[in-house]
Amino acid sequence: MKKYVFAGMFALVSTLALSAVALAAITPPPATYPTDKDQCKKGGWENFAGLFKNQGDCVSYVVTDGRNEPSGL
């Protein structure tokens, strides 16, 4: 009987540990936003997790202090 209880507990702990690892793997990091229009230049707009569709969209976001929301969302 002890062997079955141990095996069951091991399976449960293993499943919980794998679930936690899988959840951590699919949770994206929080998005960062540019604070200066120079961060958008020379392809820099592509470094913001797909928030912007092009450089102009990124620059527009910065110069309007975020009032013009990113179009890439």
N, C-alpha and C positions, 0 to 999 in steps of 0.2 A: 504494500500500500504506500509506503514512504517513497518508493521509486517513482510512482505515478504522480504523487503530489509534487515532488521535486521537479519532475519533467514538465508538469503543467505550469508551475511557477516560473521555470526557466523560459518557457515559451512565451508567457505573458510579459515578462521583463524584456525579453528580446524584441517582441513586437512593439512595445511602448518605446524602446530606445530607437528602433528603426523609424517609427512614426515621427519622433521628435527630429531626427536627422533629416527626414524627407521634408518635413514642414520648414525647417530652417533653410533647406536648399531651394525651395520655391518662393520664399518670401524675398521680394526685391528690396534693395536698399532704398531709403527715402530719396526722393528726387532732390537734386540741388538745382538752384536757379542762378543765372548769371547776375552779377552785381555791377558789371562795367561792360559797355558795348565792345570793348576790345576783346573780351572773352568770347565774343560771337564771331570774330573775324578769323580768316584763314582756316575755315573748317571747324572752328571751336564750337559752333552751334550744335555740331553733331555729338559733342561730349555730354550733352544734357539729357540723356536717357530717352531720346525720341520726342522731347517736348516740343521741338520747333521743326517746322517743315523746311525752313531755309534760313539763311543768314539774316535777311530782312525781318523775318518774324521774330528772331531772337533780339535783334537790335531794337525793334519796336517795343518789345516787352520791357527792355531795360530803360529806354528813354521815357516811357510812360509810367515808370515806377510800378510795373505789374498790372496796371489797369487794362492794358491790351493783353488778354490771356493768350498763352501759346496755342498755335493752331494744330500742332502735331498730336495733341491729346486725343 
